[in-house]
């Protein structure tokens, strides 16, 4: 969906302020929100559904919220939406022994089945499709319709656009695509700069060589 969360490449928001020696958590409530999200995450749905929860925050609240405030708002929405308060799971989403593994390694999204044979190879020129999906997507607005080059193949991974909406994992090849800065932002951008972004196969189409 085209929401306020898709800020990549937008102007007028100022630079990202890096905090020297930034702590993992600024307050104890952030630590608790992180723990709640990890512990209950699998119970409310897959990662892509949870990401879509943040995307549906009202724009004015989104831009005023800190990182973990967004996590808290997401969990409040999804717990209500899934009816978890009325029908709590009988078993925890994972055991305490699994918790540490999830924190450090996450939940892998790579798959060995489905569309494993890639349509593109390293070096191929591709164009990102110019789409305006109404649901969740990992295709940023600023690369839609732009031409890039396949830099690397990551294997077969869960497709976010279907997985977020209960339509199945639809695993497919995931590529790392190089875009020249001038292709994305015009001749005023540095000709020496490039952006590398991971894109699923259904986001791409072949592009004839110039």
Phi, psi and omega in degrees: 000154180266090183238179181295339181293336184272076187267353184303131177080358181275149180261175172076010177255359177079172181286158173283121182273110178279131181264116180299136178053042182296131178285160177299317178231136179275334181216161181295329180295330176295320178299319181291320178296319177300313182297318180298317181295318180290317183291323186256356186305308183295334182288330182269346177142174183293164184305319184293325175295320180292321176298321180295334176298318177294322181298336183268006174295144174304136185307318182293327178285322180302311185289340179268351187267145174281176183305307184281342170294325175294320178297320180293315179298320178300313182293321177300317180296312187287325177297319178290319185293324181271354180073024184296327181294324180278330182226074181296148179296144181287332180239148177297153181300326175203160180282162177304328180293329180280339186300312183297321179297320180294320180300315187269333185243347182072191176249108186305139179249005177281145182226154181255000184249190177061220189281080186272336182276114183290146176276340183241156179238163177304132181099343180293141173273133182224158175242133174287131183297145178269085185248157174226070183293147179274342180254203183289141174207155175251020177262103184295149181299323189286353175254354183294128182083359183264153183260135177220189183227134179297122180259325184201152174250126183267357185099198184258128185226158177303137181271115186300324188296328177268322184295332181287344188235025176068024181256016178096163183285330178044054184303142181203166181301142178241128185243152166261121187245133178266127175242130174292142180301325179292331176292325183275320189234011173088181186294343179287341178285158180291130179290347180271348187265148176219157175241133178249123185225140180277125183225138179282158186300322181292352176271352193239153172223153180295151180231130181295143178294146179279000000 
